[in-house]
């Protein structure tokens, strides 16, 4: 496995940034986060949603239904779960 190739992929980079943002968000109270934090998180939501859509439409094997959860777990986490959960989190935080 070429580690530099792996970390040069947009999917992996956006999921790593998601991890850093979630850890930083959990470590600091919401009132202590900078004003631009919501913009960063909004951009990250957009990146991950686009990752999920592009995977489902262009990258996934043609015989793989978009609702399938039967896949290798890192692909499942990067292409299905992260976009889904970050979208749900963003929608729930906007309504409260």
Secondary structure, DSSP 8 states (H G I E B T S, - for coil): --HHHHHTSHHHHHHHHHHHHHHHHHHS-GGGS-TTHHHHHHHHHHHHHHHHHHIIIIIS-TTS-TT---S-HHHHIIIIIHHHHHHHHHHHHHH-
